[in-house]
Amino acid sequence: MGSCSSLPDIRAAAERAQPDVILMDVESDRCDGRAVLREVREAVPKAGVLVLSASPSPDLLSDVMSAGAAGFL
């Protein structure tokens, strides 16, 4: 279990931990959540990534599912 705030830190932590599941907030003011999702999927392809968002945007749902999210809450 961990928490990261920059894309390089997130990728490094995911590669180190090799988690089965990753829970992430796609709407961060620190980095682009879609880019993070793509990086995480590349770093740990076996991990299921569940994306959280308070946004009701259907475009966001489509974007994250296309980027490899296993689910969206």
C-alpha positions as CSV (number, residue, x, y, z in Angstrom):
1,M,0.0,0.0,0.0
2,G,1.3,3.4,-0.8
3,S,0.6,7.0,-1.9
4,C,2.5,9.0,-4.5
5,S,2.1,12.4,-6.0
6,S,4.3,12.5,-9.1
7,L,4.3,10.4,-12.2
8,P,7.9,9.1,-11.8
9,D,7.2,8.2,-8.1
10,I,4.0,6.4,-9.1
11,R,5.6,4.4,-11.8
12,A,8.6,3.5,-9.6
13,A,6.3,2.5,-6.7
14,A,4.1,0.3,-9.0
15,E,7.2,-1.4,-10.5
16,R,8.6,-2.0,-7.0
17,A,5.4,-3.3,-5.4
18,Q,3.9,-5.2,-8.3
19,P,0.4,-4.9,-6.9
20,D,-2.6,-6.9,-8.0
21,V,-4.9,-3.9,-7.7
22,I,-4.4,-0.2,-7.9
23,L,-6.9,2.4,-6.8
24,M,-6.4,5.8,-8.2
25,D,-8.1,9.2,-8.4
26,V,-7.9,10.2,-12.0
27,E,-8.5,13.9,-11.3
28,S,-5.4,15.3,-9.6
29,D,-4.1,18.8,-9.7
30,R,-0.6,17.4,-9.5
31,C,-0.5,15.3,-12.7
32,D,-2.6,14.1,-15.5
33,G,-4.5,11.0,-14.3
34,R,-4.9,9.6,-17.8
35,A,-1.1,9.7,-18.3
36,V,-0.7,8.1,-14.9
37,L,-3.1,5.3,-15.8
38,R,-1.2,4.6,-19.0
39,E,2.2,4.6,-17.2
40,V,0.9,2.3,-14.5
41,R,-0.6,-0.1,-17.0
42,E,2.7,-0.2,-18.8
43,A,4.7,-0.7,-15.6
44,V,2.4,-3.4,-14.1
45,P,0.3,-4.9,-16.9
46,K,-1.2,-7.6,-14.6
47,A,-2.6,-5.1,-12.1
48,G,-6.2,-4.2,-12.2
49,V,-6.6,-0.4,-12.0
50,L,-9.8,1.0,-10.4
51,V,-10.3,4.7,-11.1
52,L,-12.1,7.0,-8.8
53,S,-13.7,10.3,-9.9
54,A,-16.4,12.7,-8.7
55,S,-16.9,13.8,-12.3
56,P,-20.1,12.5,-14.0
57,S,-18.5,13.1,-17.4
58,P,-19.2,10.2,-19.9
59,D,-16.1,11.3,-21.8
60,L,-13.9,10.7,-18.7
61,L,-15.4,7.3,-18.3
62,S,-14.7,6.5,-21.9
63,D,-11.1,7.9,-21.7
64,V,-10.1,5.9,-18.7
65,M,-11.6,2.6,-19.9
66,S,-9.9,3.1,-23.2
67,A,-6.6,3.7,-21.3
68,G,-6.9,0.3,-19.6
69,A,-8.8,0.8,-16.4
70,A,-10.5,-2.3,-15.0
71,G,-13.3,-0.3,-13.5
72,F,-14.6,3.2,-12.7
73,L,-16.2,4.5,-9.5
